[in-house]
Amino acid sequence: MPFRQTAPGEVRLPQQEKGQGKPATVDRVSSGFFAAFGIRMLAGRAFLPSDQASATGASVAVVSQAFAKQFWPGDDPIGKIAIGPDDKRLTVVGVAADTRSERFGILDGPRLYTVRDPASLDGSLFVRFSGSADTMKKSVFDRMKNLDRTQVKTPETVWESLESEAEAVRSLARIIVVMASIAVLLAVAGVYGVLSFTINQRTRELGIRMVLGADRAAIFRSILWRGSRQIATGLLCGLALAGPALWFFAHLVKHSPVPIRAFDGTVYAVAAMLLVAVSLAAMYLPAARATQVDPIKALRTE
């Protein structure tokens, strides 16, 4: 079923025994399925109304592009035979474009489409329409009630279905934002605390440098330079540790509705720039305070 993760079944070729096949998602759809969802046919044809009405229709199938590449790499899949999880021999009559229906932003794996039995009562009904969604939902609901008075579920649009499915993702995103905000605050406090402590320890040194002729701008630059070296070291260490950790985490959640890319250069670049900006902001106050050191007082105190 679209927009739901379905456990894949074993699909094999005629020369393969059971257990030698490969996993693929099997969808039973009607002849209007591909047109309703705007799924392009890359080769061959989609299902015809006659496929549903005839006994031979149960022996034809449409495969996704990923399915064709996995089972017949480099060959034309039209006319090829595949054996489904129910041991039925299926003749491929078309190749459909890959879809993104199971996980956000990620192409689905191999999919095998077979003809749905018109008398079957399972599955979902999808209607393609133009115009007001509220008007269409009422019309569909009224028609359903006329066919079956026990139907009580109100129809919903695909977008509404996706939003309800994404509610759990929103909760996870809020938790991640809160934890990331705490991490940023800890980074700011850590950089500020370390630099403040370092400057307090170097009060005598700064006083001597000012007595010897160092201006306040040079003192400011030296503080920023030392802090920048520490930031660079921290970024290198963080990248070295984040790579393996993120790869391991991405491996754990690779089958989740929201998979994580282990090596996304954009994410690393944005995170690094954010940490640099936050660290520089945290360094500014201690560096500015260092330029206000009174050399005479610093030498007298020390």
Secondary structure, DSSP 4 states (H G I P E B T S, - for coil): -TTS----EEEB-TTPPTTSSEEEEEEEE-TTHHHHHTPPEEEE----HHHHHSGGGGGEEEEEHHHHHHHSTTS--TT-EEE-TT--EEEEEEEEPP---SBTTB----EEEEEPPTT---S-------S-HHHHHHHHHHHHHHH-TT--PPP--HHHHHHHHHHHHHHHHHHHHHHHHHHHHHHHHHHHHHHHHHHHHTHHHHHHHHHTT--HHHHHHHHHHHHHHHHHHHHHHHHHHHHHHHHHHHHHTTTSSS---S--HHHHHHHHHHHHHHHHHHHHHHHHHHTT--HHHHHHH-
